[in-house]
Amino acid sequence: MTIPDEKNLVSKDGTAPLRFAYWVPNVSGGLVISKIPQRTSWDADYNRKLAQIAEKAGFDYALTQIRFTAGYGAEYQHESVAFSHALLAATTRLKVIAAILPGPWNPTLAAKQIATISQLTEGRIAVNIVSGWFSGEFRAIGEPWLDHDERYRRSEEFIRSLKGIWTQDNFTFRGDFYRYTNYTLKPKPAGALPEVFQGGSSRAARDMAARVSDWYFTNGNTPDGLRAQVEDIRAKAAQGDNSPKIGVNAFVIARDTEEEARSVLDDIVAQADPDAVKAFGHEVKNAGKASPEGEGNWAKSTFEDLVQYNDGFRSNLIGTPDQIAERILALKEAGADLILLAFLHFQEEVDYFGREVLPRVRALEAQRSARTTAAPTAAAA
Ligand SMILES: Cc1cc2nc3c(=O)[nH]c(=O)nc-3n(C[C@H](O)[C@H](O)[C@H](O)COP(=O)(O)O)c2cc1C
């Protein structure tokens, strides 16, 4: 199948084509906490080739991960900003999102690093500001583990500082965590401002997205679960001048038959490392419980959900290319602007997704766009 021209995908109601991102496996063990054999590697050569395959397949973004210590199946972890630059150097169109954790990073260093990478890559770098879920990691590197909502208060100041430094000369800011006095960064990022993504679904995460983030990334979910979050964020955002776009996580198992795809999922879960999954579940649920509402990103996650780090099975992109394309459209209709994808065997499956699923998504988008634009004409006639 061929991919229709992007400009034909924008419907008259203003709906933009869905964007696609993939998780960069810069951490060992892949994106599932399972002993199932994976033809995915965390090394640089594998990842450079994967980035080239993804760019050719039609992906818009690659999302790196930041982890400072081992645990839950992730023994080795390449650093996200340096790794992002390596992927950008190996590609020409793909945007790479560098994960940044306030605490180990401060906005001064992050703004400077990202501005330089932006200059080196014609503005293809973006950032994902993460707020932390792994208290053991903070302890190991001597970083204070702030209360849940304090972590988000710090992240919000971090984002405000980044945007201030990138856009203003003589930037002055008086926060509780960060302070600037007449600070001028030169050079600033090339072209458009680096996009600021964030991860997390708690009340504090949604409020921060409504106020300052360009993109809100959330864990895998059903269309109804996603819609509830989107409505909440949009209602909050409408009170200010920010309008964040929405990205949702999903683990894709696309096979020629649904039975094949389901049996891969069964194998991943059957070979899950139960101790690692339970320990991961304990850590992330604790991190969320410390929020005032007592819930976080993983509040409703079952054992099976937790085998994929960010609840990617819940989005149910498991089946044939036709089924998956339909379900992706349902996520779009629930408010997603971007689908973030993980795979078992990244290189082969990103390629397959580009050939078999993406063209079906584009065809469905074009069909629905034609339907919405045809409807008013018919009514007028
Ligand atoms: C798509 C996505 C990517 C994330 N990437 C990272 C990461 O690379 N490193 C990290 O420490 N946390 C990462 N997180 C975790 C979040 O920043 C946040 O700490 C976590 O989701 C807890 O959110 P909560 O406040 O909703 O419970 C990510 C979250 C999402 C949804």
The ligand as an SDF file (V2000), in Angstrom:
LIG
                    3D

 31 33  0  0  0  0  0  0  0  0999 V2000
    5.4600    8.1530   27.6190 C   0  0  0  0  0  0  0  0  0  0  0  0
    6.1460    8.2530   28.9340 C   0  0  0  0  0  0  0  0  0  0  0  0
    7.5380    8.2720   28.9680 C   0  0  0  0  0  0  0  0  0  0  0  0
    8.2210    8.3280   30.1710 C   0  0  0  0  0  0  0  0  0  0  0  0
    9.5900    8.2790   30.1710 N   0  0  0  0  0  0  0  0  0  0  0  0
   10.2590    8.2650   31.3480 C   0  0  0  0  0  0  0  0  0  0  0  0
   11.6850    8.1590   31.3730 C   0  0  0  0  0  0  0  0  0  0  0  0
   12.3510    8.0560   30.3480 O   0  0  0  0  0  0  0  0  0  0  0  0
   12.2910    8.1590   32.5880 N   0  0  0  0  0  0  0  0  0  0  0  0
   11.5880    8.2730   33.7600 C   0  0  0  0  0  0  0  0  0  0  0  0
   12.2070    8.2630   34.8310 O   0  0  0  0  0  0  0  0  0  0  0  0
   10.2410    8.3920   33.7560 N   0  0  0  0  0  0  0  0  0  0  0  0
    9.5640    8.3860   32.5930 C   0  0  0  0  0  0  0  0  0  0  0  0
    8.1770    8.4860   32.5900 N   0  0  0  0  0  0  0  0  0  0  0  0
    7.4840    8.6160   33.8810 C   0  0  0  0  0  0  0  0  0  0  0  0
    6.8060    9.9580   34.1080 C   0  0  0  0  0  0  0  0  0  0  0  0
    7.6210   11.0470   33.9600 O   0  0  0  0  0  0  0  0  0  0  0  0
    6.1520   10.0350   35.4900 C   0  0  0  0  0  0  0  0  0  0  0  0
    7.1340   10.1180   36.4620 O   0  0  0  0  0  0  0  0  0  0  0  0
    5.3040    8.8530   35.7620 C   0  0  0  0  0  0  0  0  0  0  0  0
    4.4750    8.6090   34.6780 O   0  0  0  0  0  0  0  0  0  0  0  0
    4.4620    9.0490   37.0340 C   0  0  0  0  0  0  0  0  0  0  0  0
    3.3590    9.7700   36.7090 O   0  0  0  0  0  0  0  0  0  0  0  0
    2.1370   10.0510   37.6570 P   0  0  0  0  0  0  0  0  0  0  0  0
    2.4550   11.2990   38.3490 O   0  0  0  0  0  0  0  0  0  0  0  0
    1.0120   10.1750   36.7470 O   0  0  0  0  0  0  0  0  0  0  0  0
    1.9800    8.9080   38.5810 O   0  0  0  0  0  0  0  0  0  0  0  0
    7.4810    8.4220   31.3930 C   0  0  0  0  0  0  0  0  0  0  0  0
    6.0860    8.4250   31.3430 C   0  0  0  0  0  0  0  0  0  0  0  0
    5.4090    8.3350   30.1440 C   0  0  0  0  0  0  0  0  0  0  0  0
    3.9080    8.3020   30.1370 C   0  0  0  0  0  0  0  0  0  0  0  0
  1  2  1  0
  2  3  1  0
  2 30  2  0
  3  4  2  0
  4  5  1  0
  4 28  1  0
  5  6  2  0
  6  7  1  0
  6 13  1  0
  7  8  2  0
  7  9  1  0
  9 10  1  0
 10 11  2  0
 10 12  1  0
 12 13  2  0
 13 14  1  0
 14 15  1  0
 14 28  1  0
 15 16  1  0
 16 17  1  0
 16 18  1  0
 18 19  1  0
 18 20  1  0
 20 21  1  0
 20 22  1  0
 22 23  1  0
 23 24  1  0
 24 25  2  0
 24 26  1  0
 24 27  1  0
 28 29  2  0
 29 30  1  0
 30 31  1  0
M  END
$$$$
